[in-house]
């Protein structure tokens, strides 16, 4: 039985999805002459699981191994993160 849905995102970095191709834009189900660049995704077993989804988070947490439940993205010093971000933006100019 299906008890919930999950959100998986393709992991382009580890899958090395670097090629781009042009795709025609459709307007009201009609192909136009305009094109837009799209990523040419590689077949891969690598995906991100949105473990902190608003919906079904309790069920999703039940199937994740305990070692993976701790988020590595916790920011202990937000002020330092902002300072570093500003410095990096200034260095790019």
C-alpha positions as a Python dict, from the first residue, in 0.01 Angstrom:
ca = {
    (1, 'X'): (0, 0, 0),
    (2, 'X'): (113, 354, -73),
    (3, 'X'): (110, 562, 246),
    (4, 'X'): (267, 887, 122),
    (5, 'X'): (462, 1053, -155),
    (6, 'X'): (815, 1188, -135),
    (7, 'X'): (999, 1462, -321),
    (8, 'X'): (1317, 1348, -498),
    (9, 'X'): (1546, 1591, -677),
    (10, 'X'): (1796, 1483, -942),
    (11, 'X'): (2157, 1531, -826),
    (12, 'X'): (2316, 1704, -1125),
    (13, 'X'): (2652, 1764, -956),
    (14, 'X'): (2736, 1401, -876),
    (15, 'X'): (2573, 1288, -1201),
    (16, 'X'): (2790, 1534, -1398),
    (17, 'X'): (2502, 1693, -1590),
    (18, 'X'): (2696, 1967, -1767),
    (19, 'X'): (2561, 1953, -2125),
    (20, 'X'): (2294, 2197, -2234),
    (21, 'X'): (2059, 2175, -2529),
    (22, 'X'): (1800, 2406, -2680),
    (23, 'X'): (1433, 2317, -2644),
    (24, 'X'): (1144, 2481, -2823),
    (25, 'X'): (908, 2682, -2603),
    (26, 'X'): (541, 2585, -2620),
    (27, 'X'): (264, 2838, -2579),
    (28, 'X'): (-88, 2705, -2531),
    (29, 'X'): (30, 2361, -2645),
    (30, 'X'): (172, 2501, -2969),
    (31, 'X'): (543, 2488, -3042),
    (32, 'X'): (691, 2833, -3102),
    (33, 'X'): (1012, 2932, -3279),
    (34, 'X'): (1159, 3052, -2946),
    (35, 'X'): (1398, 2820, -2767),
    (36, 'X'): (1533, 2798, -2414),
    (37, 'X'): (1840, 2625, -2275),
    (38, 'X'): (1773, 2311, -2071),
    (39, 'X'): (2010, 2076, -1889),
    (40, 'X'): (2066, 1742, -2056),
    (41, 'X'): (2036, 1518, -1747),
    (42, 'X'): (2245, 1203, -1725),
    (43, 'X'): (2088, 872, -1617),
    (44, 'X'): (2180, 827, -1252),
    (45, 'X'): (2090, 660, -925),
    (46, 'X'): (2177, 983, -736),
    (47, 'X'): (1888, 1186, -596),
    (48, 'X'): (1821, 1419, -305),
    (49, 'X'): (1536, 1326, -74),
    (50, 'X'): (1349, 1619, 75),
    (51, 'X'): (1347, 1473, 426),
    (52, 'X'): (1211, 1793, 576),
    (53, 'X'): (899, 1806, 364),
    (54, 'X'): (606, 1983, 527),
    (55, 'X'): (376, 1696, 436),
    (56, 'X'): (448, 1340, 549),
    (57, 'X'): (764, 1437, 739),
    (58, 'X'): (690, 1190, 1020),
    (59, 'X'): (654, 903, 773),
    (60, 'X'): (963, 1004, 577),
    (61, 'X'): (1174, 1020, 894),
    (62, 'X'): (1072, 662, 977),
    (63, 'X'): (1247, 522, 668),
    (64, 'X'): (1565, 728, 691),
    (65, 'X'): (1856, 561, 877),
    (66, 'X'): (1924, 735, 1207),
    (67, 'X'): (2277, 832, 1099),
    (68, 'X'): (2126, 1041, 818),
    (69, 'X'): (1859, 1216, 1023),
    (70, 'X'): (2090, 1486, 1157),
    (71, 'X'): (2105, 1773, 913),
    (72, 'X'): (2461, 1875, 818),
    (73, 'X'): (2324, 2213, 713),
    (74, 'X'): (2267, 2357, 1058),
    (75, 'X'): (2411, 2704, 1091),
    (76, 'X'): (2552, 2771, 1435),
    (77, 'X'): (2666, 3128, 1359),
    (78, 'X'): (2435, 3301, 1107),
    (79, 'X'): (2622, 3632, 1141),
    (80, 'X'): (2948, 3469, 1032),
    (81, 'X'): (2775, 3308, 732),
    (82, 'X'): (2640, 3647, 623),
    (83, 'X'): (2981, 3808, 668),
    (84, 'X'): (3149, 3540, 456),
    (85, 'X'): (2879, 3566, 189),
    (86, 'X'): (2926, 3944, 163),
    (87, 'X'): (3304, 3901, 144),
    (88, 'X'): (3269, 3644, -136),
    (89, 'X'): (3036, 3871, -333),
    (90, 'X'): (3276, 4163, -299),
    (91, 'X'): (3570, 3944, -408),
    (92, 'X'): (3385, 3848, -727),
    (93, 'X'): (3359, 4213, -841),
}
